[in-house]
Amino acid sequence: MIDLATWNLTLPVGVPAVTIETPLLVGGYQDQHFQSTPDSLFFWTPVNGTTTSNATYPRTELRETYADGKLRNWTYSNADNYLSANLRVSQVPSTGKIVIGQIHAFGSTSPLLKLEYQFKTRTSTANIVAKVRNSPDDETSTVIPLLSGVPLNQRFSYVINLSPNGQLSVLVNGNLWSQQLSPDWAPKSLYFKAGTYVQDNTGYETEAGAATFYDLRIEHRGL
C-alpha cells in the first residue's frame, strides 16, 4: 500500500494550479488527473493544463509533507534520504519528456535533481536520465544517462538517495550512478516530488503524460 500521508498533490487546474492537501488526499481524493487504489496511483497531465507560479509546464505531482499537511523540508545532513518507486509510463506528450521524480529546493525554481523519462518516436522506447545541478549556483543541469530501451507500459524501478555526507545516488533497474555534491547544498531545505510533470505545454487536451506508480515511498533513515 502506498502511504499518501507523506504527500500533498498539485493538479493542473486553477490559476495558479491547485494543491490537494494531505488530509483530503488520504481521505480518498480522486479526479480525472489522479486516481488511487490500495495498490497503485495513476497520474495524468494534459499539456494544456495550468501551472504553478513561476513554472512553465503543467504537472500532476506529489510533494513531500507531514501527515498534518505541513510542508516537509529537510537538510541532507540530518538523515539518509530515500525516494523509491516502481512505475510504468503509459502516455507521453509530443516532446516525449516527463519528469517522474525530483529533489527540489524550497524557495527555488530550480531543482537539485530531476529524473526524466524521454521517449523517442523513432525507436518507440525511452531513455531515463538524471538532470543534476551539482551546486545551487549551477545555471544548467548535467544530464546523466541511466537506462535506455524502455518502451511505454513497461514497469521499472528507481531509488534516489541523498546521504548525510552529500553523496547523491540514483539507481534505475540496477544501473547505479553516484556523485558527491557541492557542500553549498548542505544548508538548503530540500524535499521530494513524484508524479507526471510533463515537459511540454503546447497541444490539445488529448496530448498528455500518464504514469501508474505501484510503489512509492519516502524514507529518512536515522531520524
Secondary structure as the mmCIF struct_conf table of DSSP 4:
data_model
#
loop_
_struct_conf.conf_type_id
_struct_conf.id
_struct_conf.beg_label_comp_id
_struct_conf.beg_label_asym_id
_struct_conf.beg_label_seq_id
_struct_conf.end_label_comp_id
_struct_conf.end_label_asym_id
_struct_conf.end_label_seq_id
HELX_RH_3T_P HELX_RH_3T_P1 LEU A 4 THR A 6
STRN STRN1 TRP A 7 THR A 10
BEND BEND1 PRO A 12 PRO A 12
TURN_TY1_P TURN_TY1_P1 GLY A 14 ALA A 17
STRN STRN2 THR A 19 ILE A 20
HELX_RH_AL_P HELX_RH_AL_P1 THR A 22 VAL A 26
TURN_TY1_P TURN_TY1_P2 GLY A 27 GLY A 28
BEND BEND2 GLN A 32 HIS A 33
STRN STRN3 PHE A 34 THR A 37
TURN_TY1_P TURN_TY1_P3 PRO A 38 ASP A 39
STRN STRN4 SER A 40 PRO A 46
TURN_TY1_P TURN_TY1_P4 VAL A 47 ASN A 48
BEND BEND3 GLY A 49 GLY A 49
TURN_TY1_P TURN_TY1_P5 SER A 53 ASN A 54
BEND BEND4 THR A 56 TYR A 57
STRN STRN5 ARG A 59 GLU A 64
STRN STRN6 THR A 65 THR A 65
TURN_TY1_P TURN_TY1_P6 ALA A 67 ASP A 68
BEND BEND5 GLY A 69 GLY A 69
HELX_LH_PP_P HELX_LH_PP_P1 LYS A 70 LYS A 70
STRN STRN7 LEU A 71 LEU A 71
HELX_LH_PP_P HELX_LH_PP_P2 ARG A 72 ARG A 72
STRN STRN8 TRP A 74 TRP A 74
HELX_RH_3T_P HELX_RH_3T_P2 TYR A 76 ASN A 78
BEND BEND6 ALA A 79 ALA A 79
STRN STRN9 ASP A 80 GLN A 91
TURN_TY1_P TURN_TY1_P7 SER A 94 THR A 95
STRN STRN10 LYS A 97 ALA A 105
TURN_TY1_P TURN_TY1_P8 PHE A 106 GLY A 107
BEND BEND7 THR A 109 SER A 110
BEND BEND8 LEU A 112 LEU A 112
STRN STRN11 LEU A 113 LYS A 120
TURN_TY1_P TURN_TY1_P9 THR A 121 SER A 124
STRN STRN12 THR A 125 VAL A 132
BEND BEND9 ASN A 134 SER A 135
TURN_TY1_P TURN_TY1_P10 PRO A 136 ASP A 137
BEND BEND10 GLU A 139 THR A 140
HELX_LH_PP_P HELX_LH_PP_P3 SER A 141 SER A 141
STRN STRN13 THR A 142 VAL A 150
TURN_TY1_P TURN_TY1_P11 LEU A 152 ASN A 153
STRN STRN14 PHE A 156 LEU A 162
TURN_TY1_P TURN_TY1_P12 PRO A 164 ASN A 165
BEND BEND11 GLY A 166 GLY A 166
STRN STRN15 GLN A 167 VAL A 172
TURN_TY1_P TURN_TY1_P13 ASN A 173 GLY A 174
STRN STRN16 ASN A 175 GLN A 180
HELX_LH_PP_P HELX_LH_PP_P4 LEU A 181 SER A 182
HELX_RH_3T_P HELX_RH_3T_P3 PRO A 183 TRP A 185
TURN_TY1_P TURN_TY1_P14 ALA A 186 PRO A 187
BEND BEND12 LYS A 188 LYS A 188
STRN STRN17 LEU A 190 VAL A 198
BEND BEND13 GLN A 199 GLN A 199
BEND BEND14 GLY A 203 GLY A 203
TURN_TY1_P TURN_TY1_P15 GLU A 205 THR A 206
STRN STRN18 ALA A 208 ARG A 221
TURN_TY1_P TURN_TY1_P16 GLY A 222 GLY A 222
#
